[in-house]
Amino acid sequence: MRILLVEDDRTIAAGLEYSLRQEGFETVLCYDAGTAKSVIRDRLDGIDLCLFDLSLPDGSGYELCELVKKQGDKPVIFLTALDDEVNVVMGLDMGADDYITKPFRIRELLSRIRSVLRRYQKQPAQTNVWLEIGDIRIHTLEGKVYKHGEEVVLTALEYRLLLIFANHVGQVLTRAQLLDRIWDVAGDFVNDNTLTVYIKRLREKLEDDPQRPEIIKTIRGMGYKAGD
């Protein structure tokens, strides 16, 4: 497994690189956004996971994540000293798979890396290109969502959440099950409030009347259910 590590603090970068190699990972190390962009453009196919520091001298981890997600479906974990809701939500909206706040224990980071990699590796190949919930149609190969034939633009996390519902139509999913399927890792930012925000956003984009949802229904005391 090869990891693209982008960290401008050379002391931290050296420690992370050493620890990752001790665990059997190969690393491609960059100290700035410019070098990282070159690697993403030319060598992303050979990268299995990206670790991006958010604050870089010539850019940010956000723009690197956006570049990665446009070019291929590779997992991204952010490293940051900024632990607040705005940065967490922004990172998730950019398509990040996880988020860890400095200072952190290397064992915790390694656990998150392995968990994210397992999730990507175990995703089954789609046998059905189209999934439907009521008037909503999802083209799984293109990653596009349509309502009454018109495309609905979703963020990466909104799309991932919708796919979970579409693959479990008629089944009640608890909040814990949804959180587990979305992130599959332990993290302080994974909480009910974050999930509530994304379900609210999905309803605003997909429901005819978000106050009376028919696509993603609340099952009081249990969780949520898509469809009938």
C-alpha atoms as an extended CHARMM CRD file, in Angstrom:
* protein
*
       228  EXT
         1         1  MET       CA              0.0000000000        0.0000000000        0.0000000000  PROA      1               0.0000000000
         2         2  ARG       CA              1.3670000000        3.3950000000       -0.9920000000  PROA      2               0.0000000000
         3         3  ILE       CA              0.4070000000        6.5600000000        0.9130000000  PROA      3               0.0000000000
         4         4  LEU       CA              0.7890000000       10.1310000000       -0.3170000000  PROA      4               0.0000000000
         5         5  LEU       CA              1.8150000000       12.1380000000        2.7560000000  PROA      5               0.0000000000
         6         6  VAL       CA              1.7060000000       15.9460000000        2.5150000000  PROA      6               0.0000000000
         7         7  GLU       CA              3.0250000000       17.6880000000        5.6520000000  PROA      7               0.0000000000
         8         8  ASP       CA              5.0420000000       20.9160000000        5.7580000000  PROA      8               0.0000000000
         9         9  ASP       CA              6.4650000000       20.3270000000        9.2540000000  PROA      9               0.0000000000
        10        10  ARG       CA              9.5330000000       18.2610000000        8.4330000000  PROA      10              0.0000000000
        11        11  THR       CA              9.8820000000       16.8740000000       11.9530000000  PROA      11              0.0000000000
        12        12  ILE       CA              6.2950000000       15.5970000000       11.9680000000  PROA      12              0.0000000000
        13        13  ALA       CA              6.6590000000       14.3580000000        8.3830000000  PROA      13              0.0000000000
        14        14  ALA       CA              9.8160000000       12.3810000000        9.2130000000  PROA      14              0.0000000000
        15        15  GLY       CA              8.1460000000       10.7550000000       12.2150000000  PROA      15              0.0000000000
        16        16  LEU       CA              5.0440000000        9.8440000000       10.2480000000  PROA      16              0.0000000000
        17        17  GLU       CA              7.0420000000        8.4980000000        7.3250000000  PROA      17              0.0000000000
        18        18  TYR       CA              9.1510000000        6.3230000000        9.6390000000  PROA      18              0.0000000000
        19        19  SER       CA              6.0830000000        4.9550000000       11.4700000000  PROA      19              0.0000000000
        20        20  LEU       CA              4.2160000000        4.2240000000        8.2400000000  PROA      20              0.0000000000
        21        21  ARG       CA              7.1700000000        2.3650000000        6.7610000000  PROA      21              0.0000000000
        22        22  GLN       CA              7.5730000000        0.3680000000        9.9720000000  PROA      22              0.0000000000
        23        23  GLU       CA              3.9800000000       -0.7860000000        9.4460000000  PROA      23              0.0000000000
        24        24  GLY       CA              4.6870000000       -1.8840000000        5.8740000000  PROA      24              0.0000000000
        25        25  PHE       CA              3.3590000000        1.1320000000        3.9710000000  PROA      25              0.0000000000
        26        26  GLU       CA              5.2720000000        2.7740000000        1.1540000000  PROA      26              0.0000000000
        27        27  THR       CA              5.2180000000        6.5700000000        1.2640000000  PROA      27              0.0000000000
        28        28  VAL       CA              5.4330000000        9.4410000000       -1.1910000000  PROA      28              0.0000000000
        29        29  LEU       CA              6.3480000000       12.4960000000        0.8880000000  PROA      29              0.0000000000
        30        30  CYS       CA              5.6650000000       16.1070000000       -0.1110000000  PROA      30              0.0000000000
        31        31  TYR       CA              6.2960000000       19.2360000000        1.9640000000  PROA      31              0.0000000000
        32        32  ASP       CA              4.1130000000       21.6480000000       -0.0180000000  PROA      32              0.0000000000
        33        33  ALA       CA              0.9670000000       21.7870000000       -2.1310000000  PROA      33              0.0000000000
        34        34  GLY       CA              2.7870000000       22.4510000000       -5.4080000000  PROA      34              0.0000000000
        35        35  THR       CA              4.7970000000       19.2350000000       -5.2570000000  PROA      35              0.0000000000
        36        36  ALA       CA              1.7400000000       17.2960000000       -4.1060000000  PROA      36              0.0000000000
        37        37  LYS       CA             -0.3030000000       18.5520000000       -7.0730000000  PROA      37              0.0000000000
        38        38  SER       CA              2.3370000000       17.2210000000       -9.4550000000  PROA      38              0.0000000000
        39        39  VAL       CA              2.1840000000       13.8110000000       -7.7920000000  PROA      39              0.0000000000
        40        40  ILE       CA             -1.6330000000       13.8010000000       -7.9160000000  PROA      40              0.0000000000
        41        41  ARG       CA             -1.6590000000       14.7300000000      -11.5970000000  PROA      41              0.0000000000
        42        42  ASP       CA              1.0240000000       12.2460000000      -12.6820000000  PROA      42              0.0000000000
        43        43  ARG       CA              1.0210000000        9.3790000000      -10.1760000000  PROA      43              0.0000000000
        44        44  LEU       CA             -2.3760000000        9.1550000000       -8.4830000000  PROA      44              0.0000000000
        45        45  ASP       CA             -3.0840000000        5.7040000000       -9.9690000000  PROA      45              0.0000000000
        46        46  GLY       CA             -0.2390000000        4.3340000000       -7.8610000000  PROA      46              0.0000000000
        47        47  ILE       CA             -1.5020000000        5.9060000000       -4.6180000000  PROA      47              0.0000000000
        48        48  ASP       CA             -3.8160000000        3.9660000000       -2.2690000000  PROA      48              0.0000000000
        49        49  LEU       CA             -4.5330000000        6.6790000000        0.3250000000  PROA      49              0.0000000000
        50        50  CYS       CA             -3.7620000000       10.3720000000        0.8920000000  PROA      50              0.0000000000
        51        51  LEU       CA             -2.8030000000       12.0450000000        4.1770000000  PROA      51              0.0000000000
        52        52  PHE       CA             -3.0830000000       15.8210000000        3.8180000000  PROA      52              0.0000000000
        53        53  ASP       CA             -2.1310000000       18.4970000000        6.3230000000  PROA      53              0.0000000000
        54        54  LEU       CA             -4.7500000000       21.2270000000        6.0460000000  PROA      54              0.0000000000
        55        55  SER       CA             -2.4100000000       24.2130000000        6.4330000000  PROA      55              0.0000000000
        56        56  LEU       CA              0.3730000000       24.2940000000        3.8470000000  PROA      56              0.0000000000
        57        57  PRO       CA              2.7410000000       27.1540000000        2.9530000000  PROA      57              0.0000000000
        58        58  ASP       CA              1.4690000000       27.4340000000       -0.6270000000  PROA      58              0.0000000000
        59        59  GLY       CA             -2.0840000000       26.1270000000       -0.3810000000  PROA      59              0.0000000000
        60        60  SER       CA             -4.3140000000       23.8720000000        1.6620000000  PROA      60              0.0000000000
        61        61  GLY       CA             -5.3200000000       20.2590000000        2.0510000000  PROA      61              0.0000000000
        62        62  TYR       CA             -8.8030000000       21.2240000000        0.8710000000  PROA      62              0.0000000000
        63        63  GLU       CA             -7.6600000000       22.0140000000       -2.6640000000  PROA      63              0.0000000000
        64        64  LEU       CA             -5.5400000000       18.8400000000       -2.7700000000  PROA      64              0.0000000000
        65        65  CYS       CA             -8.5430000000       16.7840000000       -1.6990000000  PROA      65              0.0000000000
        66        66  GLU       CA            -10.6820000000       18.3990000000       -4.3780000000  PROA      66              0.0000000000
        67        67  LEU       CA             -8.0520000000       17.5980000000       -7.0020000000  PROA      67              0.0000000000
        68        68  VAL       CA             -7.8400000000       13.9560000000       -5.8560000000  PROA      68              0.0000000000
        69        69  LYS       CA            -11.6110000000       13.4520000000       -5.8790000000  PROA      69              0.0000000000
        70        70  LYS       CA            -11.9130000000       14.9530000000       -9.3680000000  PROA      70              0.0000000000
        71        71  GLN       CA             -9.2080000000       12.6670000000      -10.7060000000  PROA      71              0.0000000000
        72        72  GLY       CA            -10.0830000000        9.3890000000       -8.9660000000  PROA      72              0.0000000000
        73        73  ASP       CA            -11.8580000000        7.7450000000       -6.0570000000  PROA      73              0.0000000000
        74        74  LYS       CA             -8.9730000000        7.6400000000       -3.5780000000  PROA      74              0.0000000000
        75        75  PRO       CA             -9.4540000000        7.9000000000        0.2040000000  PROA      75              0.0000000000
        76        76  VAL       CA             -8.3270000000       11.1110000000        1.9170000000  PROA      76              0.0000000000
        77        77  ILE       CA             -7.6040000000       11.7150000000        5.6020000000  PROA      77              0.0000000000
        78        78  PHE       CA             -6.9510000000       15.2640000000        6.8300000000  PROA      78              0.0000000000
        79        79  LEU       CA             -4.3460000000       16.0950000000        9.4780000000  PROA      79              0.0000000000
        80        80  THR       CA             -5.0670000000       19.3630000000       11.2240000000  PROA      80              0.0000000000
        81        81  ALA       CA             -4.5630000000       21.4560000000       14.3170000000  PROA      81              0.0000000000
        82        82  LEU       CA             -7.9670000000       23.0670000000       13.7650000000  PROA      82              0.0000000000
        83        83  ASP       CA            -10.6290000000       21.1770000000       15.6950000000  PROA      83              0.0000000000
        84        84  ASP       CA            -13.8950000000       23.0000000000       15.1070000000  PROA      84              0.0000000000
        85        85  GLU       CA            -17.1780000000       22.2100000000       13.4110000000  PROA      85              0.0000000000
        86        86  VAL       CA            -16.6810000000       24.5700000000       10.4660000000  PROA      86              0.0000000000
        87        87  ASN       CA            -13.4500000000       22.8830000000        9.3990000000  PROA      87              0.0000000000
        88        88  VAL       CA            -14.8770000000       19.4160000000       10.0350000000  PROA      88              0.0000000000
        89        89  VAL       CA            -17.9570000000       20.0180000000        7.8830000000  PROA      89              0.0000000000
        90        90  MET       CA            -15.8950000000       21.7090000000        5.1640000000  PROA      90              0.0000000000
        91        91  GLY       CA            -13.5520000000       18.7180000000        5.0590000000  PROA      91              0.0000000000
        92        92  LEU       CA            -16.4300000000       16.2730000000        4.8120000000  PROA      92              0.0000000000
        93        93  ASP       CA            -18.0850000000       18.3460000000        2.0940000000  PROA      93              0.0000000000
        94        94  MET       CA            -14.8600000000       18.1670000000        0.1110000000  PROA      94              0.0000000000
        95        95  GLY       CA            -15.1680000000       14.3840000000        0.1800000000  PROA      95              0.0000000000
        96        96  ALA       CA            -12.6610000000       13.5800000000        2.9340000000  PROA      96              0.0000000000
        97        97  ASP       CA            -13.0500000000       10.1200000000        4.4590000000  PROA      97              0.0000000000
        98        98  ASP       CA            -11.7000000000       10.9770000000        7.8900000000  PROA      98              0.0000000000
        99        99  TYR       CA            -10.2020000000       13.7850000000        9.9300000000  PROA      99              0.0000000000
       100       100  ILE       CA             -7.6870000000       13.6070000000       12.7880000000  PROA      100             0.0000000000
       101       101  THR       CA             -6.5820000000       16.4560000000       15.0390000000  PROA      101             0.0000000000
       102       102  LYS       CA             -2.9910000000       17.0930000000       16.0950000000  PROA      102             0.0000000000
       103       103  PRO       CA             -1.4490000000       16.0290000000       18.3510000000  PROA      103             0.0000000000
       104       104  PHE       CA             -2.5290000000       12.4310000000       17.8000000000  PROA      104             0.0000000000
       105       105  ARG       CA             -1.1700000000        9.0250000000       18.6950000000  PROA      105             0.0000000000
       106       106  ILE       CA              0.3430000000        7.1460000000       15.7830000000  PROA      106             0.0000000000
       107       107  ARG       CA             -1.6160000000        4.0080000000       16.7060000000  PROA      107             0.0000000000
       108       108  GLU       CA             -4.8590000000        5.9520000000       16.3380000000  PROA      108             0.0000000000
       109       109  LEU       CA             -3.8400000000        7.2270000000       12.9030000000  PROA      109             0.0000000000
       110       110  LEU       CA             -2.8170000000        3.7340000000       11.7820000000  PROA      110             0.0000000000
       111       111  SER       CA             -6.1650000000        2.3610000000       12.9410000000  PROA      111             0.0000000000
       112       112  ARG       CA             -8.0370000000        4.9700000000       10.9220000000  PROA      112             0.0000000000
       113       113  ILE       CA             -5.8960000000        4.3570000000        7.8410000000  PROA      113             0.0000000000
       114       114  ARG       CA             -6.5710000000        0.6280000000        7.9380000000  PROA      114             0.0000000000
       115       115  SER       CA            -10.2790000000        1.1640000000        8.5470000000  PROA      115             0.0000000000
       116       116  VAL       CA            -10.6570000000        3.5230000000        5.5840000000  PROA      116             0.0000000000
       117       117  LEU       CA             -8.6580000000        1.1820000000        3.3350000000  PROA      117             0.0000000000
       118       118  ARG       CA            -10.8070000000       -1.7830000000        4.3660000000  PROA      118             0.0000000000
       119       119  ARG       CA            -13.9480000000        0.1270000000        3.4850000000  PROA      119             0.0000000000
       120       120  TYR       CA            -12.6730000000        0.9700000000        0.0160000000  PROA      120             0.0000000000
       121       121  GLN       CA            -11.4530000000       -2.5700000000       -0.6270000000  PROA      121             0.0000000000
       122       122  LYS       CA            -14.6680000000       -4.2960000000        0.4260000000  PROA      122             0.0000000000
       123       123  GLN       CA            -17.0070000000       -2.1450000000       -1.6440000000  PROA      123             0.0000000000
       124       124  PRO       CA            -18.6980000000       -4.6250000000       -4.0300000000  PROA      124             0.0000000000
       125       125  ALA       CA            -18.8710000000       -3.9990000000       -7.7390000000  PROA      125             0.0000000000
       126       126  GLN       CA            -22.1970000000       -2.5020000000       -8.7310000000  PROA      126             0.0000000000
       127       127  THR       CA            -24.2920000000       -4.9940000000      -10.6610000000  PROA      127             0.0000000000
       128       128  ASN       CA            -27.2300000000       -2.6270000000      -11.0060000000  PROA      128             0.0000000000
       129       129  VAL       CA            -26.3290000000        0.6840000000      -12.6290000000  PROA      129             0.0000000000
       130       130  TRP       CA            -29.5630000000        2.4280000000      -11.6120000000  PROA      130             0.0000000000
       131       131  LEU       CA            -30.9880000000        2.6210000000       -8.0810000000  PROA      131             0.0000000000
       132       132  GLU       CA            -34.3580000000        4.2040000000       -7.3400000000  PROA      132             0.0000000000
       133       133  ILE       CA            -36.1830000000        5.6510000000       -4.3460000000  PROA      133             0.0000000000
       134       134  GLY       CA            -39.5460000000        7.0130000000       -5.4130000000  PROA      134             0.0000000000
       135       135  ASP       CA            -38.9240000000        9.7260000000       -8.0060000000  PROA      135             0.0000000000
       136       136  ILE       CA            -35.1910000000        9.7370000000       -7.3000000000  PROA      136             0.0000000000
       137       137  ARG       CA            -32.9090000000        7.8140000000       -9.6590000000  PROA      137             0.0000000000
       138       138  ILE       CA            -29.2050000000        7.2290000000       -8.9870000000  PROA      138             0.0000000000
       139       139  HSD       CA            -26.7430000000        6.3490000000      -11.7470000000  PROA      139             0.0000000000
       140       140  THR       CA            -24.1140000000        4.5150000000       -9.7060000000  PROA      140             0.0000000000
       141       141  LEU       CA            -21.4460000000        4.3370000000      -12.4010000000  PROA      141             0.0000000000
       142       142  GLU       CA            -21.5470000000        8.0670000000      -13.1020000000  PROA      142             0.0000000000
       143       143  GLY       CA            -22.2520000000        9.0250000000       -9.4800000000  PROA      143             0.0000000000
       144       144  LYS       CA            -25.1730000000       11.2250000000      -10.5420000000  PROA      144             0.0000000000
       145       145  VAL       CA            -28.6020000000       11.7270000000       -8.9910000000  PROA      145             0.0000000000
       146       146  TYR       CA            -31.7640000000       12.7260000000      -10.8430000000  PROA      146             0.0000000000
       147       147  LYS       CA            -35.1900000000       13.9230000000       -9.7260000000  PROA      147             0.0000000000
       148       148  HSD       CA            -37.9150000000       13.9730000000      -12.3870000000  PROA      148             0.0000000000
       149       149  GLY       CA            -35.1200000000       13.7040000000      -14.9620000000  PROA      149             0.0000000000
       150       150  GLU       CA            -33.2440000000       16.7660000000      -13.6670000000  PROA      150             0.0000000000
       151       151  GLU       CA            -29.8110000000       16.2710000000      -12.1410000000  PROA      151             0.0000000000
       152       152  VAL       CA            -29.4880000000       17.0570000000       -8.4240000000  PROA      152             0.0000000000
       153       153  VAL       CA            -25.9950000000       18.0860000000       -7.3350000000  PROA      153             0.0000000000
       154       154  LEU       CA            -24.8850000000       16.4510000000       -4.0810000000  PROA      154             0.0000000000
       155       155  THR       CA            -21.6800000000       16.6560000000       -2.0750000000  PROA      155             0.0000000000
       156       156  ALA       CA            -19.6000000000       13.4940000000       -1.7290000000  PROA      156             0.0000000000
       157       157  LEU       CA            -20.9660000000       12.7580000000        1.7400000000  PROA      157             0.0000000000
       158       158  GLU       CA            -24.5660000000       13.4860000000        0.7770000000  PROA      158             0.0000000000
       159       159  TYR       CA            -24.2100000000       11.0880000000       -2.1510000000  PROA      159             0.0000000000
       160       160  ARG       CA            -22.6560000000        8.4120000000        0.0600000000  PROA      160             0.0000000000
       161       161  LEU       CA            -25.5060000000        8.7610000000        2.5560000000  PROA      161             0.0000000000
       162       162  LEU       CA            -28.1180000000        8.5570000000       -0.2040000000  PROA      162             0.0000000000
       163       163  LEU       CA            -26.4840000000        5.3880000000       -1.5630000000  PROA      163             0.0000000000
       164       164  ILE       CA            -26.7790000000        3.7790000000        1.8660000000  PROA      164             0.0000000000
       165       165  PHE       CA            -30.5200000000        4.4860000000        1.8840000000  PROA      165             0.0000000000
       166       166  ALA       CA            -30.9200000000        3.3720000000       -1.7530000000  PROA      166             0.0000000000
       167       167  ASN       CA            -29.2590000000        0.0340000000       -0.9990000000  PROA      167             0.0000000000
       168       168  HSD       CA            -31.5860000000       -0.5340000000        1.9800000000  PROA      168             0.0000000000
       169       169  VAL       CA            -34.9750000000        0.5990000000        0.6660000000  PROA      169             0.0000000000
       170       170  GLY       CA            -37.7530000000       -0.3470000000        3.0830000000  PROA      170             0.0000000000
       171       171  GLN       CA            -35.3220000000       -1.1290000000        5.8750000000  PROA      171             0.0000000000
       172       172  VAL       CA            -35.1570000000        0.8970000000        9.0800000000  PROA      172             0.0000000000
       173       173  LEU       CA            -31.5890000000        2.1080000000        9.7170000000  PROA      173             0.0000000000
       174       174  THR       CA            -30.5760000000        3.4050000000       13.1220000000  PROA      174             0.0000000000
       175       175  ARG       CA            -28.4220000000        6.5010000000       13.4740000000  PROA      175             0.0000000000
       176       176  ALA       CA            -25.5970000000        4.2920000000       14.7370000000  PROA      176             0.0000000000
       177       177  GLN       CA            -25.8200000000        2.1020000000       11.6320000000  PROA      177             0.0000000000
       178       178  LEU       CA            -25.7510000000        5.1290000000        9.3400000000  PROA      178             0.0000000000
       179       179  LEU       CA            -22.7220000000        6.6350000000       11.0870000000  PROA      179             0.0000000000
       180       180  ASP       CA            -20.9230000000        3.3000000000       10.9510000000  PROA      180             0.0000000000
       181       181  ARG       CA            -21.5890000000        2.8840000000        7.2380000000  PROA      181             0.0000000000
       182       182  ILE       CA            -20.5340000000        6.4340000000        6.3790000000  PROA      182             0.0000000000
       183       183  TRP       CA            -17.2630000000        6.6820000000        8.2640000000  PROA      183             0.0000000000
       184       184  ASP       CA            -16.5490000000        3.2260000000        9.6880000000  PROA      184             0.0000000000
       185       185  VAL       CA            -13.9990000000        4.7700000000       12.0510000000  PROA      185             0.0000000000
       186       186  ALA       CA            -13.9680000000        6.1900000000       15.5600000000  PROA      186             0.0000000000
       187       187  GLY       CA            -13.6440000000        9.9730000000       15.6030000000  PROA      187             0.0000000000
       188       188  ASP       CA            -14.7550000000       12.8000000000       17.8710000000  PROA      188             0.0000000000
       189       189  PHE       CA            -16.4400000000       14.6120000000       14.9770000000  PROA      189             0.0000000000
       190       190  VAL       CA            -18.6640000000       11.6370000000       14.1390000000  PROA      190             0.0000000000
       191       191  ASN       CA            -21.7900000000       12.5880000000       16.0300000000  PROA      191             0.0000000000
       192       192  ASP       CA            -25.5450000000       12.8400000000       15.7640000000  PROA      192             0.0000000000
       193       193  ASN       CA            -25.4160000000       16.5520000000       14.9510000000  PROA      193             0.0000000000
       194       194  THR       CA            -23.3220000000       15.9760000000       11.8280000000  PROA      194             0.0000000000
       195       195  LEU       CA            -25.6750000000       13.2170000000       10.6450000000  PROA      195             0.0000000000
       196       196  THR       CA            -28.7100000000       15.4280000000       11.2910000000  PROA      196             0.0000000000
       197       197  VAL       CA            -27.1920000000       18.2060000000        9.1570000000  PROA      197             0.0000000000
       198       198  TYR       CA            -26.6570000000       15.8810000000        6.1770000000  PROA      198             0.0000000000
       199       199  ILE       CA            -30.0920000000       14.2670000000        6.3570000000  PROA      199             0.0000000000
       200       200  LYS       CA            -31.6180000000       17.7650000000        6.4760000000  PROA      200             0.0000000000
       201       201  ARG       CA            -29.5830000000       18.7820000000        3.4040000000  PROA      201             0.0000000000
       202       202  LEU       CA            -30.6180000000       15.6410000000        1.5040000000  PROA      202             0.0000000000
       203       203  ARG       CA            -34.2690000000       16.2960000000        2.2530000000  PROA      203             0.0000000000
       204       204  GLU       CA            -33.9920000000       19.9140000000        1.1210000000  PROA      204             0.0000000000
       205       205  LYS       CA            -32.5370000000       18.7630000000       -2.2090000000  PROA      205             0.0000000000
       206       206  LEU       CA            -34.6720000000       15.6760000000       -2.8430000000  PROA      206             0.0000000000
       207       207  GLU       CA            -38.0620000000       16.0240000000       -1.1500000000  PROA      207             0.0000000000
       208       208  ASP       CA            -41.0310000000       17.8500000000       -2.6810000000  PROA      208             0.0000000000
       209       209  ASP       CA            -41.8360000000       19.0160000000        0.8390000000  PROA      209             0.0000000000
       210       210  PRO       CA            -38.8410000000       18.6600000000        3.2020000000  PROA      210             0.0000000000
       211       211  GLN       CA            -41.1590000000       19.1990000000        6.1880000000  PROA      211             0.0000000000
       212       212  ARG       CA            -43.1700000000       16.1210000000        5.1530000000  PROA      212             0.0000000000
       213       213  PRO       CA            -40.5080000000       13.7650000000        3.8090000000  PROA      213             0.0000000000
       214       214  GLU       CA            -41.5410000000       10.8110000000        1.6740000000  PROA      214             0.0000000000
       215       215  ILE       CA            -38.1400000000        9.6730000000        0.4070000000  PROA      215             0.0000000000
       216       216  ILE       CA            -36.2020000000        9.6010000000        3.6950000000  PROA      216             0.0000000000
       217       217  LYS       CA            -38.6980000000        9.0940000000        6.4870000000  PROA      217             0.0000000000
       218       218  THR       CA            -38.0820000000        9.4360000000       10.2110000000  PROA      218             0.0000000000
       219       219  ILE       CA            -39.1790000000        6.3580000000       12.1520000000  PROA      219             0.0000000000
       220       220  ARG       CA            -39.6640000000        7.8050000000       15.5870000000  PROA      220             0.0000000000
       221       221  GLY       CA            -37.5770000000        6.1670000000       18.2700000000  PROA      221             0.0000000000
       222       222  MET       CA            -35.8230000000        3.9090000000       15.7490000000  PROA      222             0.0000000000
       223       223  GLY       CA            -34.0820000000        5.7810000000       12.9580000000  PROA      223             0.0000000000
       224       224  TYR       CA            -34.7690000000        6.3910000000        9.2560000000  PROA      224             0.0000000000
       225       225  LYS       CA            -36.2550000000        4.4930000000        6.3450000000  PROA      225             0.0000000000
       226       226  ALA       CA            -36.0670000000        5.1110000000        2.6090000000  PROA      226             0.0000000000
       227       227  GLY       CA            -39.1640000000        4.3660000000        0.5660000000  PROA      227             0.0000000000
       228       228  ASP       CA            -42.0370000000        2.1350000000        1.6780000000  PROA      228             0.0000000000
